Amino acid sequence: MEQFERCHHWLLGLSRSTKQMILLLADLLALSLVFVLAYAVRVGHPFPVIQEPWLIAAAPLLTVPFLYVFGFYRGMVRYLSGDVAISLASAITVGALVLAGAAYLFGAHGTPRSVFIIYWALGVLYLGGSRFVLRRYLAWAVNGRRHRVPVAIYGAGNSGIQLASALRSGHEFLPLAFVDDRVSLHGTTIEGLPVLNREGLSRYIRQGRVGTVLLAMPSATRAQRLRVITFLEKLSVQVKSVPAMSDIVAGLARIEEVRDVAIEDLLGRDPVPPREDLLHACITGRSVLVTGAAGSIGSELCRQIVQLAPKRLVLVEHNEFGLYSMEKELAQLRPSRDLEIVAVLGSVINRGLLEATCRRHAVETVYHAAAYKHVPIVEMNPSAGVRNNIFGTLTAAQAAEEAGVERFILVSTDKAVRPTNVMGATKRFAELILQAMSARGSDTLFSMVRFGNVLGSSGSVVPLFREQIRSGGPVTVTHPDVTRYFMTIPEAAQLVIQAGSMANGGEVFVLDMGEPVRIYDLACTMIRLMGYTVRDDRRPEGDIEISYTGLRPGEKLYEELLFGDDGLGTDHAMIMQAREDFLPLTQIEAALEAFRYALEQGDEDALRALLRSHVEGYAPSGEAAASLVASESVPEKTVAVFH
């Protein structure tokens, strides 16, 4: 046994070219024996007398070259497919015909013609059978002593079949069955695996035969995937998914790279196809600038902008490494070397830098995504929030206006509606600034786009929950009734671009975020889809506990996108326009001067008081509300801050 193990490891350790040479030499010898066996079958004697013995050597010498030419030796044995079988049949057919022709030309008339037919048949059996046996051996050698997770593949289409083939040659998963909702496939067998209906899958799971289901539906819509996931969530099974077909086709992923179910699959709402005219209107052939270019939304805006053929893309970012990484990524993504990418390291509160940048690069469209967005951090650091979110927007807008920029689009947030936190209040005041600038008249078209949480952004609960579940819990939820709107980052960025193209000046656009998601339900679903059970009072034996940490400073139970229910429809199904009051220019100017004075004094109580007095619906929660001071502490002196 020890010698077998040593030989086994020696064989596996050989180089691919050495293994191919061994196979070729083995085939030369074996095909000689195959010819002798064919002769023996024809004459009915185990030890026939061959009148033309040179044919024994000619048989492999005239067959193996055709096997090589037809590509039989190019594929790795572990990954043999139907294409290799076709190569084998073609090569052995040509080889047998050439051998028969050589026998006729060189006077081997004593050899019965049927010998060559039998040689062809036995050659196919030997070469095909030997590869099948070798493939099974290699699969056992590589995977046999490893524990492979038994899985069912949901989806018996082309992707599912490719996945099953890839997994059989892999190390981690062992496919046992397909599952498909097409009734015509139920009870059939594909690639040696039975095709089950949903009840059959439930039975496999109850019997303990399958503990993981792999979704092989990369082309399905979100609604279709959601229906399947909703069914699987009720079963005690782990659910994983193959990459999107677009990623597979683009070479960004392989079919066998199974992943956790993407959280966007749980939303169930398919993105509305974009309007190409709106996507290109403000970008194609133009010079575009994005602030906060390395952030969650800013970076995705940049990725989509480079695909829309701008003349120039200017990245403004205060994070040096983030700017370096983004510039490097975009340089690889850009479809043409003619597209100029400019990296500008600096803060949006530096008006001189922004104005000079806009002039130098003849910027025509600005997407202002730079902001401090982490609610608890900004709540504890209101000075930073006011300086970056309010004055950063002010200086960026003024710089754009002075430089003659055509369009300025502010990326806002649903937390700006009746805010309970400093972050939301500062973003709403930033909206008020642009509304006032637009109302007083400007050659620059100012607009705002408001939306909720984006999946995968910095601070998103999804990666946090996933990490907590893998660590054994507990999963932390702030409150059992807290709800949030969710949208994917690519979809949000795409809609921001389209909304900005629809602006005539001063509009607050609101993205359709679908239905709000209860965070507790999201946590429970993620726990179940990762193959665990929720531990609570009703199920004390469960795997993962959900603990409540309480709302953080500035957080509220639910978010809103509009101050009322009077949003206006637009030409785009996913974009609404809010009808909201805004402050007159004189009041905005006075407030800005007061904000500036409070920042100089480091008076955070005054900053909160100013936000409360100027932002409609702002009602600070927790300790922040108790710390508010009278508005008389804010100086009444005003100066014009708009030109």
N, C-alpha and C positions, 0 to 999 in steps of 0.2 A: 504493500500500500504506500509506503514511504517513497519507493522508487517511482510509482505512478504519479504521486504528487510532484516529485522533482521533475519528471518528464513533462507533466502538465504545465507547470510554471515555466519551464524552458520553452515550450511551444508557444505559449501566450506572449512570452517576452521577445520573440523574434520580430524583426522588422517586417513591414508589409511586403516589401519587395522579396525578401527571403521566403516568406510564406507562399507568395505567388510562384516563385521558382520551384519550390517543393511540390506544389500542386501540379505544375506543368510537367515535371519529371515523372510524378506519379501517374499522370494521365497518359504519358507516352508508353509507360510499361503496361498500364491497365488496358489500353486500347489494343495492344498486341494480343493480350490474353483474350480480349473480347472477340477479336477476329478468329482466334483458334476456337473459342467456344461457339461462334456462329457456324464454323465449318463442322464442328462436332454435332451440332443440332441438325444441320442439313443432312449429313451422312448417317446419322443415328448411331454413332460410335463415340465413346468417351475419349478415345485416343486415336484420332483420325490421322491418316497419312496424307499430308498436304503436298500435292505435286509441285506447286510453285511456292516454296517456303519464303521467297523474298517478299511475298505479299504480307507476311507477318510483320516485317519491319516497315513496309510501305504504308500499311493501314494507319498507324499513329502519325507517321511523318507527313502524310497527306491530309490528315484530319486536324491535328493540333494547330497548324498555321491558320486555318480558317476559323477555328475557335478564337484565336487571338485577334484576327482581323475583324470579326463580328463583335468584338468587345466582351467576350465571355470572361476574360481574365481581368478586366478592368474594375469590375464591381467587387466590393468587399463581401465575403461569404455571409457575414452576419446580416447584411442588408439586401440580400437577393430579392428580386421582385419579378413581376410578370415580364418586364422588358428583357431580363436576363434569360428567361425561359424561351422567349422568342429568338434571342441570339443563339442559344444552344440548338434549338430545332433547325434553324437556318444553316448554321455552321456544319452540323453533323450530316445534314442532307447533302450539302455541296461536297463535303468530304467523301461521303459514300459514293456519290456520282463520279467524282474525280478518280477514286480508287477503282471503280468498275471500268472507267475509260482507260486507265493505265493498264489494267489487266488485259483488256482487249487489244490495245496497241502493242503490248510487249508479248503477245502470244500465249497468255495464260488461259488457253481455251479449255483446259481440264478442270477449271474451277467453276462449279455451278453458279449461274447468275443469282439464284435465290440467296446465296451466301451473303451477297452485298446488301440485300434487303434485310436479312436477319442481323447483319452487322449494324445496319442503321438503327434498327429497333433496339438491339441490346446496348448500342452506344448511347442512345437517348436515355435508356433506363439507368445505365451506369452513371453517366455524368450528372443527370438530374437527381438520382437517388443518393449518390455520394455527397452532393452539395447539400441536399436536404438533411442527411444524417450529420454532416459536419456543422451545418447551421444550428441544429438542435444541440449538438455537443457544445458549441461555443456559447450558446445561450445559457446552457447549464453551467459551463465553466465560469462564465462571468457572473451569472446571477443566481445559480443554483443554491449556493450556501448563504445567500443574503436573504433577509426577510423582505419580500416585495408586497406592497400593500394591494390587496385585491380591490379592484374598482369596477364600476359599471360606467359605461360611456353613454351619456344622454345625447342622442343624435346619431342616427345611422346613415348619414349622408357621406359625401366625399371627405369632409373634415374628420368625421368620426372614424371612418375606415383608415385614413392616413394616421390618425392618432393611435389607433389600436396597433397598427404595424410598427410605428415608432416606439411605442411603449414596450412591445414584446422584445425589442432589442435593447431596451434601456435597463436601468438598475433599480428603479424605485417602485414602479406600479406594474401590476399584473392584471390585464383586462380579462374579465370573466363573462361580460355580457354587454349587449347594446340595449338601450331603451329608446323607444321612438313612439310618437303619438300617431303615426300613420298606421291605420288598421291593416292595410295591405301587407305590412312587413311583420306583423305579429305572428310568432310561431315559425318564422323562417330562420335561416342561419346565414350569417355573413362573416367571411374570413374565419370560419370555424366557431364563431360566437353566436349564441342564441339571441334573437331580438325579442325583448320583453315589452309588455305594456306596463302601465303604472302599477297595476296590482301585482304583476310579476316582480317588479322592482321592490315593492313593499315586502313581498314574501322573502326575497333574497336578503333584505335587511333584517327582517325578523329572525331569520335562520342564522344570522351572523356571517353569511357568506360574503357580504359586501359592507364595507365601512366608509367608503368614499365614492362620491359620484362626480364625474368630470363632465362639465358642460361643453359639448363640441358643437356649438351653434354660433360660430363667429359672424355669420351673416344675418342672424335673426334680429328683429327689432327689439327695442327695450321692452315694449309691451309684451311681446312673445316670451322674452326671457323672464320677465317678471312673473308671468303665469306659471312657468316651470319652477322658478325659485320659490314661489309661494307654496306650491305643492311639496317641494323637497324640504322646505323649512319645517313641515309638520312631522318629518321622519327623523329618526335618530341617526343622522348621517352627516358626514363632512362633505361640503360642496366646494369644488374648485372649477376653474374655467380655463379654456384655451385662449390665447391672445386673439385680438380682433383680426379679421381677415385682411384689413388694410395694412396692419403691421406685419403680417406674414408675407403678403405680396411684396411689401417694400423692403423686406429683408431685415426688419427691425426685431423680429421674433421668430421662433420656430414653433411648429404645431405642437411639439411635445413639451413646451415650456408652460406647464400648468401653473395657475396662480390662484390666489384667493379671489372670490367673486368680487368684481368691481362694484363699488357702492353705488355707482350711477345706475347699475342694473336694477336696484331697488326702487328707483324713482318711477320707473315704468312709463315715462313720457319721452317720446322720441323727439329729437331736435327738429325744428321746422327748417327745411332747406333754405339757405340764405338767398337773398336777392342779390344777384351779381352786380346789378347796377349800383346798389347802395354800397356794396363792399369796395368797389373800385373808385367811386366818385371822388373821395377825398384823399386817395392814396396813389393810384396808378399814375406814374409819370411825375409825381410831386415830391417835394422835400418834406419829410414828416419827422416830428420830434416826439419822443415819449419820455416823460419824467417817471422816476421810480422804475426804470427799465429792467431792474433785476428782481423786482418783487413778483408776487404770485400772478397778479393781473397784468402788470407792466410787461413781464417777460413773455407771457402768452400773446399779448398784443403785438409785441415785436416779432414773434414767430409767424404770426398770421400776416403781418404787414409785409414782411420780406417776400412772401409768396404772391403778393398782389402787385409786384413790379413797381415799387416807388423809384424815384430817381435817386433819393438819398434817405437814409434813416439815421437820425441823430439820437443817441442814447444818453440820457442825463441820469446819473446815479451817484449817491454819496458813499455807497459801499464799494470800496476799491476792488475787492476780490469778486464781488457779485458782478461788477461792470466788466472785469476781465473775462469772467466765465461766459457772460452773455455775449460779448463781442466775439469770442472764439466760437461759440455755438452758432451764432448767426452767420459768421463767415463761411461755415460749412453748409448751412441751410440755403443760403441765397442762390437763386437759380441762375444768376448771371454775375460775372465779375464786374460788369458795368455798374452794378448797384453799389453805391458808396455807403459804407457804414462808419459812422463817426462816434467815438466814445468820449463823453465829456464827464469828467469827475468833478462833482460839486453839488452843493445843496440848492434846493429850490428857493430858499430864502435869500439867495444871492441874486438880486435883480440885475445888477450889471453883467454878471456872467451869462444869465439867461438871455438878456436883450442882445448882447454881443454875439451870442451863439446863434440866435434866430436871424440876425442880420447877416452874419458871415456865411451861413449856409442857406440863406433865402428860404427859411422855413415857411410852409404854407398851412400846415395842419399840426396842431399840438394835442396830444392825448395826455392829460394831467392825471397820472395814476399814483404819484408820490404822496404818501400819507402815513401817519402812525395809526394803525388800525386795531391793535390788541387792546381790547376794552379794559381789563384790569390794570395793565401797565400804564395806559394813558390816564386812567382814573387816579392813579397814585402820582402821576407826573403831569398835572394839567398845564404847567408852563410849556413843556415840550409839545404837548398836543396843540395848544393855541398857536405857538410859534410856527410849527410845521404845517398844521392843517389849515389854519386861517391865514397867517401871513405868508406861508408858502404858496397858497393859492392866489392871494392878492398879488404878490410880486411876479409870479409866473404869468398871471393874466395881464398885468400892466406891461411886462416885458414883451409879451406877444402882441399886445395892442400897439405899442410904440414901434415895434419892428415891422408892423404891417402884416401880421399873420392873418390868414383868411378865416380859419376856424379854430376854436379852442373848446375842447370837450373835457369836462371834469368827470372823473370816475367817482361816483358817490356811493352811498350805502343806505340800506333800509333802516339802519340805526339812527338816521337823521330824522326820522318821523317820530314825533313825540318822544324824544330821547330821554333816557334815564341815566345817561353816562356822559362824561366829558367828550369822549371820542365822537359819539353821535351828534352832540351839540356843536362841536367844532366843525363837523362836516356839513351840518345844516347851515351854519353861519357862512361857510365857504360858498354854499349854493346861493345864499342871500347876496353875497358880494357880486357874483356873476350876474344874478338877476338885476341888481341895481345898475351895474355897468352896461348891461344890454338895454335897460329901460332909458337911460340917459342918452343913448345913441352911440354907436360905435361902428367902425368899419370892420371890426372883427366880430364874427358870429359866435357868441358864447352859448353853450348848452351844457346840460348835466345829464348823466345817466345813472339811475339809482337801481340797485339790486341787492339781493341778500347774500347769504353765505355761499362760497364756492368750494366744491369738493377738492381736497388736496392742497388747499392753501395753507400758508403758515398758520399754525394754531388750530387747524381743523380737528374736530373730534374724531374723525374716522381713523387716521393713523394712530391716534392715542388709544382708542378702543382696541384696535387690532393688537397693539403692543401689550396692553393690559391683559387681553384674553390669552395671548401666547405665554404670558408670565404666570398664568393661573389665577388672575384677578387680584383684587376686586376691580370691576369696571366702575369708574366714578362718573356719576351723573349729578348735575347741580340740583335738580328738582324733578319730581316725578311728572310734572305737568308741563315742563318747558318744551316749547316747539320752535322750530327754525325752518326757514326756506332754504332750499339747496339747489344749486345748479353747477354743472361742470365748468371748469375754467375755460376750455376752448369755446363752449357755447356762449358763455358770458362775454368773452372777448369779441367774438364774432358779432354779437348783438350790439355791443358798445360801438363798434365800427359802423354798423348799419344805422344806428340811432343818430350818431354824429352827422351822418350824411343827410339826415332828414331835417336838420335844424334850420330854422329861419331867424333864430336869435332869442335867447332867454328861456327856452323850453326846459322843463324838467321831465325827462323821459324815464319811464319805469318799465323794467323788464318783467315779463310774465314768468314768475317763478314756479308756477304750478301750485300744488297743494302743500301746505306746511307739514313738516315731519316731526312727530313726537320723538324726542331724543331717547326716551326710555324704550320705546318700541324699536328704534334703530339699534340700540345696544342689545336688546333681546334677540333680534334677527341676526345680528353679526355673531353672537355667541352660538346660536343654533347652527348657522351655516358653517361655522368653523368646527362643528362636530361635538359641541359641548351642550350641557343643559344649564338652565338658569337655576341658581340656588336662592330660594326665598322661603317664606313661612309655610307655603303650601308644598314646597319641594325641598325640604331641608337636606336631602341627599344629593342635590344638584352639584354641578361642577364649579360654576363661576357665579360669584355673588355680585350684585349691583348695590353699590353704596351711594348714599346721597351726601354731597358735600356742602349744599346750600348755595344759593345764588352768590356769585362773586360781586365785588363792588361795581355798581353801575349796570349790572345785568338785569334784564326783565324776562318774564315768562314767555312772551311771544313778541315777534317783530311785525311791523306793518310797512307796507310799501307806499301807502297814500294816507294823507291826513283825513280824508273822507272816502266816500264811495263814488266820487264823481270824476273818476279818471276818464279821459277821452281816448277813443280808439284812434289808431293811425293806419296808414296803408300797410303796415306790417302786423301780422297776427300775433307776434310775441312782444310787441312794443306798444305801451300806452303813454299818454301824456298827462301829467298831473296838472290840476288847476289849483294853484295855491297862491295865497297872498304873499307879498314880500315887502320889505321895509323900504321907505323912501331913501334917496341918496344921502340927504343930510343926516338922517339918523344912523346910517351905516358909517358915515365919516366920523361922527361923534363917538360911536362905539369903538371904532378902530383905534382912535387916539387914546381912549380910555384903556383899551386892551394893551396898547403899547406902554402906557404909563405903569400899569399894574405889573407888566413883565419886567420893566426896569426896577421896580421896587421889590420884585420877588413875592408879590402879594397873591397867593393862590386863592385865598378866600374871595378877593375882589374879582379874580378871573371867573370863578364859579358864579358869583353874583351877576356879573355882566352877561354871562351866557344865559342865566335864568331870565334876565330882564329882556333879552333880545331874541331868544329862540323860542318860538311858539311850542308849548307843550312840554318844555324841558322841566322835568321833575326829578331832581337827583334822589337816588336811593341811598339807604344806609347812613353811614357816618357823614357822607358828603353833604346831605341835606342839613344836618345839624350844624355844619361848620359855615353855612352861608352867613354873610354879614350884610348889613344894610347897604343899599345901593348908594347912600350918601357918601360912603368912603371913596367912591369913584369920582375923580375930578370931572367938572363939567366943561373944561376947556376943550375946544375942538379946532382942528385945522383940516384943510382940504387935502385928502390923500389920493384923489382921482385927478387926472389931468385931462 
